[in-house]
């Protein structure tokens, strides 16, 4: 089962939508990470509509990710592995991709002494946002703007200064 936004140490969000499943007696696909199990529940993970929906979500999430490689700095990159296993061979989208380091928006953002964000690789899974809110207790990172303009940022582009970010 693929996942991006799930992490056992932080709250459930369901924002990436790649863990979609078909649950019997429910009209629409559901995110498995945010669905509570019940006795007698029948869950399908590989029906044609689940496979198609999951591939479409991967295509959408990774549409602006450039130069995605399966191995980076000696470790496997989950985005690449999930894309090759559950995604499409080619994108159907034919329009200019969003690229940072243009129009005044930087791709590599220094959030403080130990935090760095590469916006060209971010899929807005919100794991960093939820970590800062739920674990650190100091929500200095958040998603700003909406839709195509959404991005991870800090308030007034200030550095992140928390106890956990300094570790």
GROMACS elastic network, one bead per residue, 0.5 to 0.9 nm:
[ bonds ]
;  ai    aj funct       b0    kb
    1    18     6  0.84167   500
    1    19     6  0.62328   500
    1    20     6  0.88841   500
    1    45     6  0.77941   500
    2    18     6  0.61262   500
    2    19     6  0.56265   500
    2    20     6  0.89498   500
    2    78     6  0.87989   500
    2    82     6  0.62037   500
    2    86     6  0.79399   500
    3     6     6  0.61031   500
    3     7     6  0.89437   500
    3    16     6  0.74336   500
    3    17     6  0.79147   500
    3    18     6  0.57666   500
    3    19     6  0.55965   500
    3    33     6  0.85388   500
    3    78     6  0.87255   500
    3    82     6  0.82596   500
    4     7     6  0.82349   500
    4    15     6  0.86884   500
    4    16     6  0.61820   500
    4    17     6  0.84634   500
    4    18     6  0.73429   500
    4    19     6  0.85190   500
    4    78     6  0.79739   500
    4    79     6  0.77211   500
    4   123     6  0.88338   500
    4   125     6  0.63005   500
    4   127     6  0.83552   500
    5    12     6  0.78925   500
    5    13     6  0.68329   500
    5    14     6  0.66479   500
    5    15     6  0.64648   500
    5    16     6  0.57557   500
    5    17     6  0.83976   500
    5    18     6  0.88965   500
    5   124     6  0.86206   500
    5   126     6  0.65164   500
    5   127     6  0.57465   500
    6     9     6  0.88571   500
    6    10     6  0.78240   500
    6    11     6  0.80288   500
    6    12     6  0.63822   500
    6    13     6  0.72883   500
    6    14     6  0.74694   500
    6    16     6  0.86879   500
    6    33     6  0.70351   500
    6   125     6  0.85852   500
    6   127     6  0.75403   500
    7    10     6  0.57656   500
    7    11     6  0.76467   500
    7    12     6  0.77614   500
    7   127     6  0.75783   500
    8    11     6  0.76998   500
    8    12     6  0.85044   500
    9   131     6  0.82573   500
    9   134     6  0.89022   500
    9   135     6  0.79493   500
   10   127     6  0.78714   500
   10   130     6  0.65447   500
   10   131     6  0.61868   500
   10   134     6  0.63228   500
   10   135     6  0.69737   500
   11   130     6  0.69547   500
   11   131     6  0.84369   500
   11   134     6  0.71156   500
   12    15     6  0.87998   500
   12    33     6  0.67842   500
   12    34     6  0.62655   500
   12   130     6  0.89072   500
   13    16     6  0.82076   500
   13    33     6  0.79812   500
   13    34     6  0.71256   500
   13   125     6  0.86525   500
   13   126     6  0.80120   500
   13   127     6  0.86958   500
   13   130     6  0.85001   500
   14    17     6  0.57381   500
   14    18     6  0.85357   500
   14    19     6  0.82274   500
   14    31     6  0.62784   500
   14    32     6  0.82721   500
   14    33     6  0.64020   500
   14    34     6  0.61259   500
   14   125     6  0.86820   500
   15    18     6  0.86665   500
   15   124     6  0.81856   500
   15   125     6  0.61267   500
   15   126     6  0.74627   500
   16    19     6  0.79066   500
   16    57     6  0.79974   500
   16    58     6  0.88561   500
   16    61     6  0.76452   500
   16   123     6  0.81371   500
   16   124     6  0.78230   500
   16   125     6  0.56162   500
   16   126     6  0.86359   500
   17    20     6  0.59253   500
   17    30     6  0.84597   500
   17    31     6  0.60366   500
   17    32     6  0.88014   500
   17    54     6  0.78248   500
   17    57     6  0.68934   500
   17    58     6  0.88660   500
   18    31     6  0.75783   500
   18    53     6  0.84546   500
   18    54     6  0.55367   500
   18    55     6  0.83176   500
   18    57     6  0.62398   500
   18    58     6  0.68745   500
   19    30     6  0.81690   500
   19    31     6  0.54370   500
   19    32     6  0.56050   500
   19    33     6  0.68697   500
   19    45     6  0.86128   500
   19    54     6  0.74926   500
   20    29     6  0.60390   500
   20    30     6  0.52584   500
   20    32     6  0.58408   500
   20    33     6  0.84844   500
   20    45     6  0.76114   500
   20    50     6  0.66782   500
   20    51     6  0.89499   500
   20    53     6  0.77992   500
   20    54     6  0.66865   500
   21    29     6  0.55618   500
   21    30     6  0.54732   500
   21    31     6  0.62399   500
   21    32     6  0.61565   500
   21    43     6  0.66280   500
   21    44     6  0.58696   500
   21    45     6  0.50621   500
   21    46     6  0.78597   500
   21    47     6  0.84735   500
   21    50     6  0.59768   500
   21    51     6  0.89570   500
   21    54     6  0.88984   500
   22    26     6  0.76210   500
   22    27     6  0.86185   500
   22    28     6  0.72892   500
   22    30     6  0.64130   500
   22    31     6  0.88523   500
   22    32     6  0.89935   500
   22    42     6  0.83813   500
   22    43     6  0.57535   500
   22    44     6  0.50833   500
   22    45     6  0.65264   500
   22    46     6  0.85279   500
   22    47     6  0.75797   500
   22    49     6  0.82791   500
   22    50     6  0.65689   500
   23    26     6  0.56637   500
   23    27     6  0.82509   500
   23    28     6  0.81351   500
   23    29     6  0.69529   500
   23    30     6  0.70965   500
   23    41     6  0.71820   500
   23    42     6  0.58351   500
   23    44     6  0.63596   500
   23    45     6  0.88981   500
   24    27     6  0.81275   500
   24    41     6  0.70720   500
   24    42     6  0.54930   500
   24    43     6  0.64565   500
   24    44     6  0.79787   500
   25    41     6  0.89963   500
   25    42     6  0.87250   500
   26    29     6  0.74652   500
   26    30     6  0.83119   500
   29    49     6  0.86668   500
   29    50     6  0.73488   500
   29    53     6  0.86608   500
   30    33     6  0.88173   500
   30    34     6  0.81244   500
   30    35     6  0.71005   500
   31    34     6  0.57699   500
   31    35     6  0.63580   500
   32    35     6  0.52249   500
   32    36     6  0.80923   500
   33    36     6  0.81676   500
   37    40     6  0.88998   500
   37    41     6  0.68601   500
   38    41     6  0.55180   500
   39    42     6  0.89797   500
   44    47     6  0.63318   500
   44    50     6  0.80813   500
   45    50     6  0.65162   500
   45    51     6  0.78278   500
   46    49     6  0.80738   500
   46    50     6  0.59354   500
   46    51     6  0.57959   500
   47    50     6  0.52366   500
   47    51     6  0.61854   500
   47    52     6  0.86077   500
   48    51     6  0.51610   500
   48    52     6  0.60789   500
   48    53     6  0.85094   500
   49    52     6  0.50950   500
   49    53     6  0.59591   500
   49    54     6  0.84228   500
   50    53     6  0.51339   500
   50    54     6  0.59607   500
   50    55     6  0.84891   500
   51    54     6  0.52206   500
   51    55     6  0.61654   500
   51    56     6  0.86569   500
   51    86     6  0.73320   500
   51    87     6  0.86356   500
   52    55     6  0.51911   500
   52    56     6  0.62363   500
   52    57     6  0.87141   500
   52    87     6  0.86946   500
   53    56     6  0.50901   500
   53    57     6  0.62207   500
   53    58     6  0.87160   500
   54    57     6  0.50801   500
   54    58     6  0.62541   500
   54    59     6  0.85865   500
   54    86     6  0.68935   500
   54    87     6  0.71288   500
   55    58     6  0.51613   500
   55    59     6  0.61559   500
   55    60     6  0.86572   500
   55    83     6  0.80620   500
   55    86     6  0.58288   500
   55    88     6  0.57927   500
   56    59     6  0.50025   500
   56    60     6  0.61846   500
   56    61     6  0.86141   500
   56    87     6  0.72890   500
   56    88     6  0.77128   500
   57    60     6  0.50605   500
   57    61     6  0.60134   500
   57    62     6  0.84615   500
   57    87     6  0.82490   500
   58    61     6  0.50979   500
   58    62     6  0.59317   500
   58    63     6  0.81365   500
   58    79     6  0.89539   500
   58    82     6  0.83083   500
   58    83     6  0.64452   500
   58    86     6  0.77186   500
   58    87     6  0.57021   500
   58    88     6  0.79272   500
   59    62     6  0.54865   500
   59    63     6  0.57979   500
   59    83     6  0.81717   500
   59    87     6  0.66211   500
   59    88     6  0.68569   500
   59    90     6  0.84443   500
   59    91     6  0.63282   500
   59    92     6  0.82956   500
   59    93     6  0.86741   500
   60    63     6  0.52490   500
   60    64     6  0.84057   500
   60    91     6  0.87773   500
   60    93     6  0.88583   500
   61    64     6  0.76357   500
   61    65     6  0.82161   500
   61   123     6  0.58633   500
   61   124     6  0.84224   500
   62    65     6  0.51253   500
   62    66     6  0.83982   500
   62    68     6  0.89015   500
   62    79     6  0.83013   500
   62    83     6  0.83917   500
   62   121     6  0.84890   500
   62   122     6  0.88292   500
   62   123     6  0.67776   500
   63    66     6  0.82962   500
   63    91     6  0.76133   500
   63    93     6  0.79253   500
   63    97     6  0.72402   500
   63    98     6  0.86189   500
   64    97     6  0.55419   500
   64    98     6  0.57564   500
   64    99     6  0.71612   500
   64   120     6  0.69924   500
   64   121     6  0.78575   500
   64   122     6  0.88342   500
   64   123     6  0.84163   500
   65    68     6  0.65244   500
   65    97     6  0.87845   500
   65    98     6  0.88262   500
   65    99     6  0.88000   500
   65   119     6  0.88530   500
   65   120     6  0.57428   500
   65   121     6  0.52045   500
   65   122     6  0.74197   500
   65   123     6  0.78026   500
   66    99     6  0.86986   500
   66   120     6  0.65895   500
   66   121     6  0.69781   500
   67   121     6  0.89070   500
   68    71     6  0.89815   500
   68    77     6  0.86786   500
   68    79     6  0.79696   500
   68    80     6  0.63532   500
   68   121     6  0.80888   500
   69    72     6  0.68927   500
   69    76     6  0.88321   500
   69    77     6  0.73102   500
   69    79     6  0.87102   500
   69    80     6  0.61029   500
   69    81     6  0.89469   500
   70    75     6  0.85167   500
   70    76     6  0.58630   500
   70    77     6  0.53993   500
   70    78     6  0.77155   500
   70    79     6  0.78843   500
   70    81     6  0.62743   500
   71    74     6  0.62908   500
   71    75     6  0.55991   500
   71    77     6  0.57194   500
   71    80     6  0.82517   500
   72    75     6  0.55064   500
   72    76     6  0.63300   500
   72    77     6  0.64702   500
   73    76     6  0.83623   500
   76    79     6  0.89081   500
   76    80     6  0.81459   500
   76    81     6  0.77207   500
   77    80     6  0.56827   500
   77    81     6  0.66225   500
   77    82     6  0.89082   500
   78    81     6  0.51339   500
   78    82     6  0.60054   500
   78    83     6  0.83299   500
   79    82     6  0.53879   500
   79    83     6  0.60062   500
   79    84     6  0.86868   500
   80    83     6  0.50535   500
   80    84     6  0.62098   500
   80    85     6  0.85569   500
   81    84     6  0.53686   500
   81    85     6  0.61636   500
   81    86     6  0.84754   500
   82    85     6  0.50532   500
   82    86     6  0.56506   500
   82    87     6  0.70765   500
   83    86     6  0.54335   500
   83    88     6  0.73782   500
   83    89     6  0.87660   500
   84    87     6  0.57196   500
   84    88     6  0.74904   500
   84    89     6  0.76254   500
   85    88     6  0.87622   500
   87    90     6  0.87103   500
   88    91     6  0.68313   500
   90    93     6  0.89497   500
   91    94     6  0.80086   500
   93    96     6  0.89970   500
   94    97     6  0.86516   500
   96    99     6  0.87889   500
   98   120     6  0.84038   500
   98   148     6  0.83436   500
   99   102     6  0.66585   500
   99   105     6  0.88675   500
   99   107     6  0.79108   500
   99   119     6  0.85743   500
   99   120     6  0.65963   500
  100   103     6  0.76943   500
  100   104     6  0.82068   500
  100   105     6  0.56227   500
  100   106     6  0.55670   500
  100   108     6  0.85215   500
  100   119     6  0.67765   500
  100   120     6  0.62879   500
  101   104     6  0.66848   500
  101   105     6  0.54149   500
  101   107     6  0.51763   500
  101   108     6  0.81501   500
  101   120     6  0.89500   500
  102   105     6  0.57987   500
  102   106     6  0.70674   500
  102   107     6  0.85096   500
  103   106     6  0.85961   500
  106   109     6  0.64621   500
  106   118     6  0.87231   500
  106   119     6  0.78122   500
  107   117     6  0.76654   500
  107   118     6  0.53921   500
  107   120     6  0.58860   500
  107   121     6  0.88229   500
  108   116     6  0.69783   500
  108   117     6  0.56486   500
  108   119     6  0.63638   500
  108   120     6  0.80788   500
  109   115     6  0.85642   500
  109   116     6  0.57123   500
  109   117     6  0.50818   500
  109   118     6  0.64013   500
  109   119     6  0.76272   500
  109   153     6  0.86462   500
  110   113     6  0.77748   500
  110   114     6  0.83059   500
  110   115     6  0.62798   500
  110   117     6  0.65622   500
  110   118     6  0.89806   500
  110   159     6  0.74043   500
  110   160     6  0.89447   500
  111   114     6  0.75853   500
  111   115     6  0.50841   500
  111   116     6  0.56179   500
  111   117     6  0.72863   500
  111   141     6  0.87399   500
  111   153     6  0.83419   500
  111   154     6  0.75589   500
  111   157     6  0.81780   500
  111   158     6  0.74242   500
  111   160     6  0.53065   500
  111   161     6  0.85183   500
  112   115     6  0.53127   500
  112   116     6  0.73031   500
  112   158     6  0.85161   500
  112   160     6  0.51185   500
  112   161     6  0.66683   500
  112   165     6  0.75962   500
  112   166     6  0.82334   500
  113   116     6  0.84468   500
  113   159     6  0.83096   500
  113   160     6  0.81864   500
  113   161     6  0.83104   500
  113   165     6  0.74534   500
  113   166     6  0.65491   500
  114   165     6  0.60438   500
  114   166     6  0.62703   500
  114   167     6  0.77345   500
  115   160     6  0.77780   500
  115   165     6  0.67406   500
  115   166     6  0.87133   500
  117   120     6  0.88790   500
  117   121     6  0.85063   500
  117   122     6  0.77974   500
  117   152     6  0.82982   500
  118   121     6  0.56917   500
  118   122     6  0.64970   500
  119   123     6  0.82812   500
  119   151     6  0.75645   500
  119   152     6  0.78041   500
  120   123     6  0.85680   500
  122   125     6  0.77242   500
  122   151     6  0.84224   500
  122   152     6  0.83338   500
  123   126     6  0.84201   500
  124   127     6  0.81011   500
  124   143     6  0.78342   500
  124   150     6  0.81294   500
  124   151     6  0.70981   500
  124   152     6  0.71124   500
  125   128     6  0.80590   500
  125   129     6  0.87190   500
  126   130     6  0.60613   500
  126   131     6  0.84062   500
  126   142     6  0.79429   500
  126   143     6  0.77890   500
  126   152     6  0.82587   500
  127   130     6  0.51913   500
  127   131     6  0.59699   500
  127   132     6  0.86095   500
  128   131     6  0.50427   500
  128   132     6  0.62310   500
  128   133     6  0.86066   500
  128   141     6  0.73216   500
  128   142     6  0.82901   500
  128   152     6  0.88401   500
  129   132     6  0.53587   500
  129   133     6  0.62694   500
  129   134     6  0.85594   500
  129   139     6  0.69050   500
  129   140     6  0.79669   500
  129   141     6  0.53826   500
  129   142     6  0.53347   500
  129   143     6  0.76136   500
  129   152     6  0.80799   500
  130   134     6  0.56139   500
  130   135     6  0.76669   500
  130   139     6  0.79114   500
  130   141     6  0.87114   500
  130   142     6  0.85418   500
  131   134     6  0.53265   500
  131   135     6  0.51766   500
  131   136     6  0.64577   500
  131   137     6  0.82240   500
  131   139     6  0.83274   500
  132   135     6  0.58733   500
  132   137     6  0.60356   500
  132   138     6  0.56412   500
  132   139     6  0.50101   500
  132   140     6  0.67793   500
  132   141     6  0.67696   500
  132   142     6  0.88736   500
  132   162     6  0.89449   500
  132   164     6  0.87260   500
  133   136     6  0.60066   500
  133   138     6  0.54133   500
  133   140     6  0.78052   500
  133   141     6  0.82523   500
  134   137     6  0.54492   500
  134   138     6  0.80161   500
  134   139     6  0.81112   500
  135   138     6  0.82555   500
  135   164     6  0.89745   500
  136   139     6  0.76590   500
  136   162     6  0.76456   500
  136   163     6  0.77692   500
  136   164     6  0.64293   500
  136   165     6  0.86805   500
  138   141     6  0.85427   500
  138   162     6  0.72310   500
  139   142     6  0.71007   500
  139   154     6  0.89880   500
  140   153     6  0.84414   500
  140   154     6  0.57273   500
  140   155     6  0.67420   500
  140   158     6  0.89695   500
  140   159     6  0.87464   500
  140   160     6  0.62611   500
  140   161     6  0.82373   500
  140   162     6  0.85154   500
  141   152     6  0.68141   500
  141   153     6  0.56884   500
  141   155     6  0.73201   500
  141   160     6  0.75833   500
  142   151     6  0.82494   500
  142   152     6  0.56249   500
  142   153     6  0.57044   500
  142   154     6  0.62898   500
  142   155     6  0.80082   500
  143   146     6  0.83258   500
  143   150     6  0.63581   500
  143   151     6  0.54054   500
  143   153     6  0.61516   500
  143   154     6  0.83639   500
  144   149     6  0.79940   500
  144   150     6  0.56064   500
  144   151     6  0.56165   500
  144   152     6  0.63286   500
  144   153     6  0.64686   500
  144   154     6  0.85087   500
  144   155     6  0.89924   500
  145   148     6  0.83617   500
  145   149     6  0.55738   500
  145   151     6  0.68737   500
  146   149     6  0.54646   500
  146   151     6  0.82425   500
  147   150     6  0.55115   500
  148   151     6  0.86905   500
  153   156     6  0.83322   500
  153   157     6  0.65605   500
  153   158     6  0.89060   500
  154   158     6  0.60091   500
  154   159     6  0.72046   500
  154   160     6  0.72191   500
  155   158     6  0.60988   500
  155   159     6  0.87154   500
  158   161     6  0.88972   500
  160   165     6  0.72400   500
  161   164     6  0.85517   500
  161   165     6  0.66323   500
  161   166     6  0.73087   500
  162   165     6  0.52887   500
  162   166     6  0.64891   500
  163   166     6  0.55003   500
  163   167     6  0.68875   500
  164   167     6  0.53648   500
